[in-house]
Amino acid sequence: MTTASKDAKLVAIAVAMGFGALVFTLIEIFAPETGLLETMAPAMLPISIVMIADLVGFADSPTLGDPEEVPE
């Protein structure tokens, strides 16, 4: 397995959430008659892919909640 730093995970999450927000905004602008489920499904897809990749590919790396060791 590959390890990923906490910073890389934060960047991946931020990019996926930004792309999802962009997709949601574009759907709301160009197809306002679309229902909520049809709008949210493609908007949540990027963050879902990042979550699955985090669980499968980077299972052995430290999570965002793990405390960092601070040198004295």
N, C-alpha and C positions, 0 to 999 in steps of 0.2 A: 504494500500500500504506500501511497504517497502522503507526506505530511504537508500541511499548509499552515502558515502563520495566522495569527488572529487578525492581523492587518489585511491579509489577502481575503479572509472570509468577510470582513467588514466591507471591503471594496466590492466584492462580488454581490453581497446583499444590497448594497447601495445602488449599484448599477442595475441590478435586476428590478429593484423597486422603482427606480427612475424610468426604466423602459416600460414597466407595467403601467405606471402613471401616464406616460406618453400615449400608450395604446388606448387606455381608458379615455383620455381626453380627445384623441382623434376619433374614436367611435362616437363619443357624445357630440362632437361637432358635426361630423359628416353623416351620422345615422342616429338622430335623436329619438327616433321611434323604436329603437331596439330595446328589448326588455332588459331587466337587471341581470338575469342569469346569463343571457347571451353577451352582455357587456363585461361582466366580471370574469367569466371563464377565460377569455384570451388575455385579460389584464393580469390575472393571477398566475398564468402559465410560466413566465420567467422566474418568479420567486419560487414556484414549485420545483422547477428544474434545479435551481440552486440548492434547495433544501434536500432533494433526493441525491444530488451529487455530494453534498456534505455528509449525508448518512452513509452512502455506499463507498465513495472514493476516499474520503478523508476521515474515516472512523477512528483512526488512531492518533489524530492530531488533537492538541488541546482545544477545549471549547472556549467560547467567549466568556463564560462565567468562571473559569479557573483563575485563581489569583496569580499574579506575576511575582517572581522572586525579585526583591529589590536589594541590590548590593549595598552594603554598609560602608 
